[in-house]
Amino acid sequence: MDVTDRPVKVREGEELDVKKVGEFLKDSISGLEGDLIVEQFPSGFSNLTYMIKVGKKELVLRRPPFGRKAKTAHDMGREYKILSALNPVFHYCPKPLVYTEDESVLGCPFYVMERIQGIIVRRDLPKGLTFSPEEAGKLCENLLDVQYELHSVDYKKIGLEDFGKPQGYVKRQVEGWSRRYIQARTPDAPDYEKVMEWLHEKMPGEIDKVSIIHNDYKLDNVVLSPENPMEITGVLDWEMSTLGDPLMDLGSSIAYWVEEHDTPNLLAIRMMPTNMPGALTRKELIDRYAEKSGISIENFDFYLCFGLFRLAVIAQQIYYRFYHGQTKDKRFQMLIFAVQILEETALKLMEESNL
């Protein structure tokens, strides 16, 4: 049974100008022949991702969403830059093909890359795919190991020393995401004042390790091999990548991780099947990273709490667009409940923390 990720019909209001896209691609990429077919990958809540088929060639086009956007988000040029630098040394990266800021094509900057075919796991395993407890555990180990491999890339050697400002990274993130939440808060959203205050108070000092960090590394942003679904063959969605504290990246990843025995509310907003039998727990993942990296995790409650808060801000920013009628995507309507549940989870973590 074929369980590979497949695109669907483009959502209403998110159509591309097929004629203009086709002309641009055939002028920019050699060897493209045949009619252009455009479909859309339906998941994801941020940048829009389309499958472009020209003859037998399959490409992926990424563009910013419609409606209000955070000032520094959705930078297509930045995303294209890191893929170009990383692809030769971190083989999980898709190969980028062309980038343009010419808004006469789509009305926005966008880029096109090669498609990595394979399995992408969403909220539940696709029909026809199962993991034994041992296989589920191995997949989780591989997921963590690929993230550590990314953190181990010599960013200076591949010309990315100017890709971010690692000094003061944690402080800027706490302050920046706090501002973003306040700006995106709607009347029905919680105020998050206690969480923001706690994060400001508990910020750790600078660490020696600086890494390329993905900033949205999770199970549904990786591609699994159809021949061996425990093997990771691709890492997608690099729009928030930068240089910084690798524990901030890990904290953001663990914030997505919902376990089998979590609260009903957390299980209700689960985005991936990380609760399947045999899956590693949050603690097991954190301990594995500490063992591989040699980095102390004594203050990891801060990183996890920040990850929960950051996830809430992202959800709230997207919900803001729906609340104000800037998108018709009805998936966004339910995000306000995720914002509320994430606050509940963060407050519980703060209460139980030894920090």
Rosetta blueprint (number, residue, H / E / L):
1 M L
2 D L
3 V L
4 T L
5 D L
6 R L
7 P L
8 V E
9 K L
10 V L
11 R L
12 E L
13 G L
14 E L
15 E L
16 L L
17 D L
18 V H
19 K H
20 K H
21 V H
22 G H
23 E H
24 F H
25 L H
26 K H
27 D H
28 S H
29 I L
30 S L
31 G L
32 L L
33 E L
34 G L
35 D L
36 L E
37 I E
38 V E
39 E E
40 Q E
41 F L
42 P L
43 S L
44 G L
45 F L
46 S L
47 N L
48 L E
49 T E
50 Y E
51 M E
52 I E
53 K E
54 V E
55 G L
56 K L
57 K E
58 E E
59 L E
60 V E
61 L E
62 R E
63 R E
64 P L
65 P L
66 F L
67 G L
68 R L
69 K L
70 A L
71 K L
72 T L
73 A L
74 H L
75 D L
76 M H
77 G H
78 R H
79 E H
80 Y H
81 K H
82 I H
83 L H
84 S H
85 A H
86 L H
87 N L
88 P L
89 V L
90 F L
91 H L
92 Y L
93 C L
94 P L
95 K L
96 P E
97 L E
98 V E
99 Y E
100 T E
101 E L
102 D L
103 E H
104 S H
105 V H
106 L H
107 G L
108 C L
109 P L
110 F E
111 Y E
112 V E
113 M E
114 E E
115 R L
116 I L
117 Q L
118 G L
119 I E
120 I L
121 V L
122 R L
123 R L
124 D L
125 L L
126 P L
127 K L
128 G L
129 L L
130 T L
131 F L
132 S L
133 P H
134 E H
135 E H
136 A H
137 G H
138 K H
139 L H
140 C H
141 E H
142 N H
143 L H
144 L H
145 D H
146 V H
147 Q H
148 Y H
149 E H
150 L H
151 H H
152 S L
153 V L
154 D L
155 Y L
156 K L
157 K L
158 I L
159 G L
160 L L
161 E L
162 D L
163 F L
164 G L
165 K L
166 P L
167 Q L
168 G L
169 Y H
170 V H
171 K H
172 R H
173 Q H
174 V H
175 E H
176 G H
177 W H
178 S H
179 R H
180 R H
181 Y H
182 I H
183 Q H
184 A H
185 R L
186 T L
187 P L
188 D L
189 A L
190 P L
191 D L
192 Y L
193 E H
194 K H
195 V H
196 M H
197 E H
198 W H
199 L H
200 H H
201 E H
202 K L
203 M L
204 P L
205 G L
206 E L
207 I L
208 D L
209 K L
210 V L
211 S E
212 I E
213 I E
214 H L
215 N L
216 D L
217 Y L
218 K L
219 L H
220 D H
221 N H
222 V E
223 V E
224 L E
225 S L
226 P L
227 E L
228 N L
229 P L
230 M L
231 E L
232 I E
233 T E
234 G E
235 V E
236 L L
237 D L
238 W L
239 E L
240 M L
241 S L
242 T E
243 L E
244 G E
245 D L
246 P H
247 L H
248 M H
249 D H
250 L H
251 G H
252 S H
253 S H
254 I H
255 A H
256 Y L
257 W L
258 V L
259 E L
260 E L
261 H L
262 D L
263 T L
264 P H
265 N H
266 L H
267 L H
268 A H
269 I L
270 R L
271 M L
272 M L
273 P L
274 T L
275 N L
276 M L
277 P L
278 G L
279 A L
280 L L
281 T L
282 R H
283 K H
284 E H
285 L H
286 I H
287 D H
288 R H
289 Y H
290 A H
291 E H
292 K H
293 S H
294 G L
295 I L
296 S L
297 I L
298 E L
299 N L
300 F H
301 D H
302 F H
303 Y H
304 L H
305 C H
306 F H
307 G H
308 L H
309 F H
310 R H
311 L H
312 A H
313 V H
314 I H
315 A H
316 Q H
317 Q H
318 I H
319 Y H
320 Y H
321 R H
322 F H
323 Y H
324 H L
325 G L
326 Q L
327 T L
328 K L
329 D L
330 K H
331 R H
332 F H
333 Q H
334 M H
335 L H
336 I H
337 F H
338 A H
339 V H
340 Q H
341 I H
342 L H
343 E H
344 E H
345 T H
346 A H
347 L H
348 K H
349 L H
350 M H
351 E H
352 E H
353 S L
354 N L
355 L L
